Amino acid sequence: MKILPHIPKNILITGASSGLGAALALEYAKAGNNLYLQGRDVEKLENIAEKCRASGAKIYTKITDVTDSKTMQQWIEEADKLSPLDLIIANAGISAGSGGGGETTQQVRKIFATNIDGVINTIQPAIPLMLKRGCGQIAIMSSLAGIRALPSSPAYSASKACVRYYGEALRGNLLNHGVEVSVICPGYIKTPMTDVNNFPMPFIMSAEKAAKIIRKNLEKGKGRIAFPLALYLPLWWLSCLSPRITDPLFSRLPAKPSIN
Ligand SMILES: NC(=O)c1ccc[n+]([C@@H]2O[C@H](COP(=O)([O-])OP(=O)(O)OC[C@H]3O[C@@H](n4cnc5c(N)ncnc54)[C@H](OP(=O)(O)O)[C@@H]3O)[C@@H](O)[C@H]2O)c1
């Protein structure tokens, strides 16, 4: 097995125009690094790109929707031709909950399309390229909601559990071929995604701190990067119990607002 590039130079990040993705872009922005940053909002993405350029990194931006598989495939192949990708972070995602009377079918489909298809569209084009080289690292943004399903956000929890399982299975599948997969499961992070929540969010941390934790653990090649421990451990333990025991607790959780 080849030694993996744990200190990546060519990094592709989806959802880099805001929140965690933007903080990760800034975390990796330094002279000598090529960053391929994606988002849908031109102004927000350009603003982050400018800040990254100021840190000395070479920045290539892409405005596209992660659900557009054709454009994603083209973009990733083009980026890889410019400089072989060391690290891909499939971060773009949306969240919404059962606030306002339950999830609509439209909301469920939108969350699945972005959080599941979006991840597939990001990592599938990269896998054959990395396998051919025998090296590369793929990081998938899941969530602690992917460890124990939250009745307050069913589709979001399901989408994050899906990509966690996908990533953890892929890890075992690709490891012997030199391609490493890590799944990231953060708790509450202060970003526009959580700014809409009007309930207490235990152990909430800044996106900058989360990005540092993620980078350090990706460098170590950790399979599951779940944090903060104070939230991860109880959730993991609760996930081992029968829903019959935990229902009274989880069904009382406040719901995240829904989307149209
Ligand atoms: N914040 C938390 O507490 C938390 C906790 C655990 C996991 N996460 C996960 O972390 C990731 C980032 O979330 P965040 O908190 O940073 O949220 P955010 O600030 O709302 O950022 C979401 C990013 O995803 C992009 N995006 C959303 N839908 C897209 C689509 N269809 N096509 C392309 N880009 C799309 C957005 O781009 P535009 O704005 O340009 O459209 C934006 O850059 C998500 O996967 C989320 O589930 C967040």
PDBQT file of the ligand as one rigid body, heavy atoms in Angstrom, charges set to zero:
ROOT
HETATM    1  N1  LIG A 301     -23.755  23.355  11.244  1.00  0.00    +0.000 N 
HETATM    2  C1  LIG A 301     -23.854  22.227  11.909  1.00  0.00    +0.000 C 
HETATM    3  O1  LIG A 301     -24.190  22.203  13.107  1.00  0.00    +0.000 OA
HETATM    4  C2  LIG A 301     -23.566  20.926  11.234  1.00  0.00    +0.000 A 
HETATM    5  C3  LIG A 301     -23.430  19.784  12.042  1.00  0.00    +0.000 A 
HETATM    6  C4  LIG A 301     -23.164  18.566  11.443  1.00  0.00    +0.000 A 
HETATM    7  C5  LIG A 301     -23.005  18.477  10.084  1.00  0.00    +0.000 A 
HETATM    8  N2  LIG A 301     -23.133  19.594   9.314  1.00  0.00    +0.000 N 
HETATM    9  C6  LIG A 301     -22.981  19.441   7.868  1.00  0.00    +0.000 C 
HETATM   10  O2  LIG A 301     -21.949  20.286   7.415  1.00  0.00    +0.000 OA
HETATM   11  C7  LIG A 301     -22.197  20.652   6.064  1.00  0.00    +0.000 C 
HETATM   12  C8  LIG A 301     -22.092  22.159   5.917  1.00  0.00    +0.000 C 
HETATM   13  O3  LIG A 301     -23.125  22.754   6.687  1.00  0.00    +0.000 OA
HETATM   14  P1  LIG A 301     -23.031  24.236   7.257  1.00  0.00    +0.000 P 
HETATM   15  O4  LIG A 301     -23.474  24.182   8.653  1.00  0.00    +0.000 OA
HETATM   16  O5  LIG A 301     -21.726  24.826   6.902  1.00  0.00    +0.000 OA
HETATM   17  O6  LIG A 301     -24.219  24.891   6.418  1.00  0.00    +0.000 OA
HETATM   18  P2  LIG A 301     -24.288  26.237   5.540  1.00  0.00    +0.000 P 
HETATM   19  O7  LIG A 301     -23.558  27.336   6.193  1.00  0.00    +0.000 OA
HETATM   20  O8  LIG A 301     -25.732  26.397   5.234  1.00  0.00    +0.000 OA
HETATM   21  O9  LIG A 301     -23.498  25.846   4.209  1.00  0.00    +0.000 OA
HETATM   22  C9  LIG A 301     -23.993  24.897   3.320  1.00  0.00    +0.000 C 
HETATM   23  C10 LIG A 301     -23.121  24.897   2.096  1.00  0.00    +0.000 C 
HETATM   24  O10 LIG A 301     -23.615  23.890   1.209  1.00  0.00    +0.000 OA
HETATM   25  C11 LIG A 301     -23.852  24.479  -0.083  1.00  0.00    +0.000 C 
HETATM   26  N3  LIG A 301     -24.994  23.839  -0.707  1.00  0.00    +0.000 N 
HETATM   27  C12 LIG A 301     -26.200  23.544  -0.180  1.00  0.00    +0.000 A 
HETATM   28  N4  LIG A 301     -26.980  22.959  -1.093  1.00  0.00    +0.000 NA
HETATM   29  C13 LIG A 301     -26.259  22.882  -2.231  1.00  0.00    +0.000 A 
HETATM   30  C14 LIG A 301     -26.511  22.371  -3.527  1.00  0.00    +0.000 A 
HETATM   31  N5  LIG A 301     -27.685  21.808  -3.848  1.00  0.00    +0.000 N 
HETATM   32  N6  LIG A 301     -25.531  22.471  -4.454  1.00  0.00    +0.000 NA
HETATM   33  C15 LIG A 301     -24.353  23.033  -4.140  1.00  0.00    +0.000 A 
HETATM   34  N7  LIG A 301     -24.046  23.537  -2.940  1.00  0.00    +0.000 NA
HETATM   35  C16 LIG A 301     -24.994  23.450  -1.997  1.00  0.00    +0.000 A 
HETATM   36  C17 LIG A 301     -24.122  25.942   0.201  1.00  0.00    +0.000 C 
HETATM   37  O11 LIG A 301     -23.828  26.666  -0.968  1.00  0.00    +0.000 OA
HETATM   38  P3  LIG A 301     -24.588  28.046  -1.396  1.00  0.00    +0.000 P 
HETATM   39  O12 LIG A 301     -24.866  28.784  -0.107  1.00  0.00    +0.000 OA
HETATM   40  O13 LIG A 301     -23.601  28.729  -2.258  1.00  0.00    +0.000 OA
HETATM   41  O14 LIG A 301     -25.822  27.614  -2.080  1.00  0.00    +0.000 OA
HETATM   42  C18 LIG A 301     -23.161  26.219   1.333  1.00  0.00    +0.000 C 
HETATM   43  O15 LIG A 301     -21.890  26.480   0.836  1.00  0.00    +0.000 OA
HETATM   44  C19 LIG A 301     -23.568  20.080   5.711  1.00  0.00    +0.000 C 
HETATM   45  O16 LIG A 301     -23.422  18.864   5.022  1.00  0.00    +0.000 OA
HETATM   46  C20 LIG A 301     -24.197  19.854   7.071  1.00  0.00    +0.000 C 
HETATM   47  O17 LIG A 301     -25.185  18.867   7.036  1.00  0.00    +0.000 OA
HETATM   48  C21 LIG A 301     -23.396  20.812   9.848  1.00  0.00    +0.000 A 
ENDROOT
TORSDOF 0
